Amino acid sequence: MTLSQLADSTGQPIGTVEISRDISQRRALMNQVIQSERLAAVGRLAAGVAHEINNPLAVIAEVAGYLEDVLAGISGDEKVNVEREFQEGLTTIAAHVNRCRDITHRLLGFARKSEARLEVADVNAALDEILPFLEKEARLANVRIHRQDAANIPQVSIEEVQLEEILINLITNSIQAMTKRGHGNIWLAAAEDGDKVILTVRDDGPGIDESVRDRLFDPFVSTKPQGQGTGLGLSICYGIVKRYDGEIRVESKPAEGTTFQVVLRVHHMPSRNKSRS
């Protein structure tokens, strides 16, 4: 709705002109695009594990059963020589089965948390949750992720699944920025600063041109080639951070890498007033 003052030939106000425009359809389309971007993030996680897990799990189960049968059929001196190697193999298989199970459970947990509303998150737990899903994409791009020890970092005031969404977007953007070059590094860090926690995602990638950097958090602005991304990832991150009274910063120069900092408030437990009669 736009209101403009209407004046006569002498400049005296004589009324107001109102122009109203129905933007319901545009807002609905924007929400659909944003939801598609969020689903794409979950899809990237799923694609990172599904291909590696489905077939190996079936093979591992078959091999483990076969080895157990063979081991049971060996006797005498032959059993003494072979038993140790078989046992090591079975232990390795069991460990990989457990790892695959943990990954699938973690992925299911990430998907289910979309319904969560508890607005408190643990930074280290969020990184533990998402990094296993991003390892394959990083390996394919020959990118190494370095995680700085962030012990004793307090919880922050943000919904856990939304903190993970921010981290997924920032780390994925860094990986994709270095994919064409074929190598690179990402450094992850967290530090307490008074009543704030600062999360840092830094890379040594190609950097961002100044003309784009000033509009980086605007919807549909992207540094990726046409057809590779909607340009909404950073806009969504910006919206989430602002919703929780936080701040997101970026420093970057061409050929000198990029640093994103997400500043969030420390979560303080509500005080309980106890009265005595």
N, C-alpha and C positions, 0 to 999 in steps of 0.2 A: 504494500500500500504506500503510495506516494502522495504527499500533500504539498500544494504550492499556493502561495498567496496570489489572489487576483486583484489587480489595481486598475483604476480608471486612468484617463489621459493625463490627469494631474498628479498621478502617483499615489493617490489615496486608496487604501485597501477597501475593497467593496465585497470581498468574499474569498472563498477558498475553493480551489480545484482539486478534486481527489481522483486519483487513478488507481484502480485495484486490478490486480492480475492474479489469477489462480495458478499457483505453482505446485499444486498437489502432485500432478503427474511427474514433474521434474524431480521433486523430492523423492517420490517413490522409486524412480529410475536410479537416482543417486544411491539410495539405500540398497538397491539390488546390486549395484556395481560394487559397493563397499562390502556387502556380504559375500559376493563372489571372490573378492580379493582375500577375505578371511578364510573362506573355504579352500582357496588355492594354497594358503599357507599350510593348512592341515593336509591337503593333498600332497604337498612336497614332502612332508614328514612321512606320510604313508608310503609314497613311492620309494623313499630312501631305505625302507626296511622290508617291504613286502616281497620284492624280487629276491632279496638275499635270504629270506627266511623260509618261505613256503616249501620249496623243493628240498633244501638241505635238512629240514626237520624230518621229513619222511625218510630220506636216505640214512640219516643218523640213527633213527629208530630201528631201521632194518639191519644196519651193520652191527649195532649194539646187540640185538637179539642173536644175530649169526655168530658173533664172537663168543657170546656166552655159551651157545650150543657147542661150538668147537672146543672151547676150554673144558667143558664138561666131558668131552669125549677123549681127551688126552690123558695118558696114564704113564706111570713110571718115570724114568729119567727124562723123557721127552717133556713131560709136564713141568718138571723142575726148570728146564731151560726156557720154556715158552711162557710160563705163567706170569712172570714179571712184566714182560712186554705187553701181554694181553691186558694185564691189569692197568698198566699205564694208558693204553689205548682206551679202555673203558672209562677211565677217570676223565680223560680229555673229552671224550664224547659227551659224558654227563655234564661237564662244565659248559660245553657249547649249547647243549639243550637248555640248560638253566639260563644261559645268557639270552638265547632266543626268546624264551618264555618271558624273561624280564622286559625285553624290548617291546614285545606285543602287549604286555600288561601296561607298560608305560604309555604306549600309544593310545590304548583304550582309555586310560586315565586322563590323558590330555583332552581327548574328545569329550569325555563326560563332564569335565570341569567347565565346559561352556555354560553350564547351568548354575555355576557357583556364584555366590554374591558376597562372600566374606572378603571384606576389603582390607586384607593384610597379607603380605607375602614375604617369603624368605628368599633373598637374592641367590644364595648358594644353592638352595633347593631348586629354584627356577633354572639355573644353569645346568644342574645335574639332570634335570628333566629333558631339556631340549638338545643339549650338545650331542648325545648319542645319535639323534636323528639327523644331525647336520654333518656328521663325520664323513659319510659316503660322498656327499656333494663336494666337501672340501678336498677329499683324497683325489677325486676325479679331476679337480682343478689344480692339483698339486699345491694346495694351500695348507699351511700349518696354523693351527689354532693354539695360541699360548694363553693359558689361564693363570692369572696371578692368584696366589693364595689370599683369600679374603675372609680370614677367620674373625669371629666376633663382630661381624657386621650386623647391626640391629635390623629387625623386620621393618618393612616400609608400608606406607598406607596406599595400597593399590590392590585391586583384585588379582589374585595369582595368575589366572589364565591370561589376563591382559598384560601383565609384566612379561610373561613368556612370549606373547604375540609381538611385543615391542622388540625383544631380544632376537626373535626369529627373523623379523624384518631387517634389523640392522646387520646381523651377521650374514644373512643370505645376500643382502645387497653388496657387502664387502666381498664375499666369495665370487659373486657374479661379475663384479667389477674387475677381478683379476683372472677370470676364466680365459679370456682371449689371450692374455700374456702367457698363461700357462704355469705361473708360480706366484707365490706371495705369502704373506704372514698376516695374521690377525691377533691382536693382543686384547684380552678381556681383563678388566680390573674393576674393583669396587672399593670405595673408601668412605668413611664416615666424616662428615664435616658439620660439626655442631648438631643441629636438629635435622640435618639433611644426609642423604646417602647419594653419592655420585657414582653412577655406573658408566664406565668408559669402554667403547668399542673402537679400537684404532687399527688401521691397516696401512700397508705400504704400497697401496695400489696406485692407479693412474691419477687419482685426485679428481676434483670437480672444478670446472671452469667457473670463474666469478660470475658470469652472466646467468648461470643456472643456479649457483649457490644461493643467491638472494631470493629465489623463488622455489627453493627446494621442498618446502613444506606445503606448497599450494597443490590442490588436487590436479591430477593429470600431468604433472611435471615430472619427467623422467630423463635420466641420463642413459638409459638403455636404448639399443637400436629399436626402430619401429617394429611393433608386433611382439616385442619381448617385455611384457609388463604393462599394467594399466596406469602407472604413475600415481597410484593411490596409497602405496605402502607407507611412505613417510608422512603423508597427510593423516593417515589413520593413527600412526604413532603420536603425532603432534596432538591430535584430538584427545587421545587417551591420557597423555601426560597432563594436558591442561585441565582435563576433567578432575584430576586428583591434585590440582594446585601445584603441579610440578613444572619443570622446565626442560627443554631439549635444545642442545647447542650443537653447532657443527663448525669445525675448522678444517679447511682444505685448500690446497693449491695444486694446480696441475703438476703431475709427475712427483708430488711430494706426499701422497697418501691422504687419508681422510680420518678425522677423529670425531666421533659422536659422543656427547655426554648427556646422560639422562639424570636429572636431579629430582629426587623424590623425598617426600617428608618421612621422617622416622615415625613409626607407629608407636603411640603411647597408650598403654593400657588405661582404661578409665578408672579413676580413683573410687574407692568404696568407702563411704562414710558409715562408720559403725556407731550406733548409739547404745548406751548402756542405761538400763533402768535402775 
